Amino acid sequence: MWAYLRRNPSLLVGLILLGIVLAFAGIGRLVWDTSMAAPLSSMPNQGPSWEHPLGTDRQGRDILAVMIVGTPLTLYIGVLAGLLGVIVGTILALLSGYFGGIIDSIVRGIVDVGLTIPPLLVLILVAVSVRANLSISQMALVVASLAWLWPARTIRSQVLTLRERAWVQVARLSGASHSQILFFEVLPNLLPYLMATFVGAVASAILASIGLEVIGLGPMEANTLGMTIYWVSYYAALLHGMWWWFLPPIVIIIAIFVSLFAISAGLDEFANPRRRRAV
Amino acid sequence: MRLQYVMRRFLLLFLVVWVAATLNFFLPRLGGRDPIRQKLMQQAGAGGYVHTGIDEMVQEYNRKFGLDKPLWQQYLTYLGDVFRLDLGYSIAHYPRRVSDVLAESLPWTIGLLATTTILAFVVGTILGALLGWPRSPRFVQYLFPPLLTLSAVPYFLLGLLLLYLFAFRLKLLPLFGGYTPGTFPSFSLSFALDVLRHSILPAASILLASLGFWALGMRAMTVTVEGEDFMTFAEAIGLRDRTLFYHYVIRNALLPQTTALGLALGQILSGALLVEVVFSYPGIGTTLYHSIRTFDYFMIQGIVFTVVLGVTFATFILDLLYPLIDPRITYQAR
């Protein structure tokens, strides 16, 4: 494991970076009073001090506490939406790639049409149509409503190549049922791709959720990273030079994206060793 | 074969537009909100009127906007309207039509997006090719880590950082808007320069953040093409480096890049809309942001539909151009 990681620097860097972000949220929760993430719990508009290392915002939240609470919430939305997306996408990909025919045409048609439409706009429509105030989990569901499109397309093309492999033919000739072939011959060989696709899906789900939050369609009561950015723009923190308010969420979000990007590139190399020179 | 390809693309175009219109129609109605009542209540609240007679007014407006008819009839009317590009009235700016508001903001978005996308594509592709080419100058390699990082950063976060740094701290460029408040859009040199100054930061955020995407894709393709047999042959017969690079590597590596352009259009647009919000740039994104705040039902629908229409047409045109670059594409059923 360690020896492999040393040969795959992008996976290593990504894991370390993600580890730092997780450690920040985990250790922070133990040593810092997170009740200060609530509005009006501290003096508003304070710059960094010993009492509030990252200062406070316009509504009297301690920014450090908000970051400690918000980072896991944002990750949760991404992981839940990404997981749902990959599960639904994989099921559709298996059905359409393995069986072909009419199911394949339908799934392919839906995916082609769905991927052409800019995702943020559909999500905005969905979020506007659902009730005014979303909870964190509803937010994840909204994002998941489109998160399956891309996994369905990429995994389907993998299923297409796997279906014709010799060992699958052998299984078919020896009388294995379709579900046996799917679960014991095709799925295990898909696992590395599924991991890479999952990480990619998490990243795009987080991006989509932050986009929705910034435009004002997020969970108003929750202190996610995206909502912090929303309040930053709502109260024009930039024009008041309150850097301690907007820099921390930006830094954490960028760290999350860079780490996920590096991990997915690393997993890609793991799943597809032939690309080793290319990535 | 050619005709069949064009027909397929056309069918996809038609499907996407129809799906977008249908989603547009049904999604907001699933929410069970009553935008007219909300708007009237809001106005009544702001004006301090008594709330009597609101119900009659709601009914009157519902009749006026055709919201009292059965759903299927509304749907057919809607499809008919959309077909004629009639997007109805804005609720928040009532007497104005959605299409009028859009006509004002569309040029800003198209101008910003077209310039940055083409620029990012060209520059990113060249950088990527140089990154993947073993005989390119040494310093190019140093660009790789920053490009990799930039490609992972969301456009609007980069926008926030640039805004803080160059507009707030260094006071080099304007803080918000598409032109200085108080001036009126006109075709004069000073106004053009003003617009240019205001668009530098939004354009830079989109450009920098999307540069990495193109560069990474092109780099991977260049490395792949490098390993092909025809490259070994071309090197063996002693072709010059320049010939190899321009005529062998770039030409072949460019093909997947153009496909990616079609696929990424929607993503780039989503990112650009948020950049507009960050900079209060007077384009579609900012208009959308304000109509979400005021829950301007028809405006949101109109914007979503127009943008989908735009992206789909752009993709359609790219799809039609693609066989000219790579004739193989028409023969494959994909």
Interface residues (C-beta under 8 A of the other chain):
Chain A: G109 D112 V113 L115 T116 I117 P118 P119 L120 L121 V122 I124 L125 V126 V128 S129 V130 R131 A132 L207 I210 G211 V214 I215 G216 L217 I229 V232 S233 L238 L239 G241 W243 F246 I250 I253 I254 F257 V258 L260 F261 R275 R277 A278 V279
Chain B: L12 L15 V16 V19 A20 L23 N24 L27 P28 R29 L30 G31 R33 L148 T149 S151 A152 V153 P154 F156 L157 L160 L161 L163 Y164 F168 L175 A220 V223 T224 G227 L263 L265 G266 Q267 L269 S270 L273 L274 V277 V278 L288 Y289 I292 R293 F295 I300 Q301 I303 V304 V307 V308 V311 T312 T315
